[in-house]
Amino acid sequence: MANYRVDVSALAERDLKDIVRYISAQLTSPISAYHLMDIFEESMTSLADLPQRFPLIEDELLSQMGYRKLIIKNYVVFFSGDEFNKVVNVERILFGRRDWFRFL
């Protein structure tokens, strides 16, 4: 039974679509793209159960704001939790080597 509701922001949904589109079209690997999308969806759904198992972001300000990260392949899912309302908010999904601090 899930302890938290997982809400995915419009930006995170767009990020995921862009990732799938890029892998499918630019890397000409549609099967890999849709397999990766399944992995993302399963992993984000798993955040409903104990999201605190993932580490806080190493940045002091972002960690004070409660931002955590879930690493999937070469990508990072950024999320925060609302303990009172039992909600996990998935904010962004970004390429791990990107300068992602400016996107949060």
Order of alpha helices (4+ residues) and beta strands (2+ residues): beta-alpha-alpha-alpha-beta-beta-beta
